[in-house]
Amino acid sequence: MKKVYFKTFGCRTNQFDTQVMMSKLDEFELSNNELASDIVVVNSCTVTNGADSSVRNYISSVKRKNPYVKVVLAGCGSHSKGESLFKDKKVFGVMGHSEKESINEILKQEIPFYQIGDLNHIDSTIVEEFVGKSRAFIKIQEGCNFKCSYCIIPAVRGNARSHKEETILEQINRLSSNGFGEFILTGTNVGSYGQDRDTSMSKLLKKISMIRGVRRIRIGSLEPIQIDDEFIELLDEPWMAKHLHIALQHTSDKMLALMNRRNNYKKDFELLHKIANRGYALGTDYIVGHPGEDEKEWVEAVSRVKELPLTHIHAFSYSKRDNTVSATMKPEVKGNIAKGRHHELTQLIKEKNFIFRQKHKDNLEVLLEKGKNDIYHGFDQYFNKVEVQSKEDLSSNWVLLNNMEVNREGNKAKL
């Protein structure tokens, strides 16, 4: 039986897609060693030119170390760079998003293949297990209707389309029966769920919460305009993780306009404080160094970040993405300036996070991953990472922690 190794780049959606492909391999053996595998499936990310480079470098490295391996390109990169990589014989095969449920048949092919499919597909696969995970990622939708200036994703994932509610609920039912208690709802633009099916994220959450065994629900990145009164009403529910990731992307209104965003600072300020007052930790995405971000905009942006109750940040130094509006914009921000701004921003949020953790060190509900050498890691309800030392095997167990040892590097506890 031929061995298949999966290499996943990028977001949680890709992680879910990898699990879908793994679940469909009926006639292959899953491998955890890329060098001892017959086939390597690269589930690629193409969000920036840098992401493309990482994928290309990985493919070259694998083929150099294992000359006889067949490399198959999947994921978003198959739609943006797959044709050129296939023509240059850098990969044995290319498969698009719509083809992943047919992976078992596709990988049986003995001649090079290019099966890109279309961008209208919706998965129907029920994933019953997540390899090596105690938390389960649940993809609830695909694609995005937003047209942000810097983003290529709508072109490689398609327009927003929701998975069937019954498929989502059945999947969570089966996973909860298999011992999973925490579920992370993910997708390209999670908050758009239901717009094409006459329902909403809030209605879905209520139905998920009624499934036996569901203990905590986390939600992927939400857009500010997607958080309505119906959603706000759910914030006090015990099954809601007390952390939301709300994608602001910037705090300068000039920069938000250049990025073709749908949010503005005044409304973002009101929204974040409203949610923080309900006891929530708050994270965001933030792009630093986008064309047009001069010193005046940056000073204003930082002062505004200081006013926001942010505790987590996923900050990016802008990286040009071919075939986007932003790639043509001037003036560009020099790399060393963007790097300095990135450092300033992340240090600012790191300090905010430290202060938050000092105030929230009791009654922490943590789901631990598999441990090693009596050390276990997991995330509390505020999405802060916790290290637990214990002689007892706590793999995939929930623990309630009080009087946490809080330092700048993280939270620690002994049991």
Secondary structure, 3 states (H helix, E strand, C coil): CCEEEEEECCCHHHHHHHHHHHHCCCCCEECCCHHHCCEEEEEECCCCHHHHHHHHHHHHHHHHHCCCCEEEEEECHHHHCHHHHHHCCCCCEEECHHHHHHHHHHCCCCCCEEECCCCCCCCCCCCCCCCCCCEEEEEEEECCCCCCCCCCHHHHHCCCEECCHHHHHHHHHHHHHCCCCEEEEEECCHHHCCCCCCCCHHHHHHHHHCCCCCCEEEECCECHHHCCHHHHCCCCCCCECCEEEECCECCCHHHHHHCCCCCCHHHHHHHHHHHHCCCCEEEEEEEECCCCCCHHHHHHHHHHHHHCCCCEEEEEECCCCCCCCHHHCCCCCCHHHHHHHHHHHHHHHHHHHHHHHHHCCCCEEEEECCCECCEEEEECCCCCEEEEECCCCCCCCEEEECCCEEECCEEEEEC
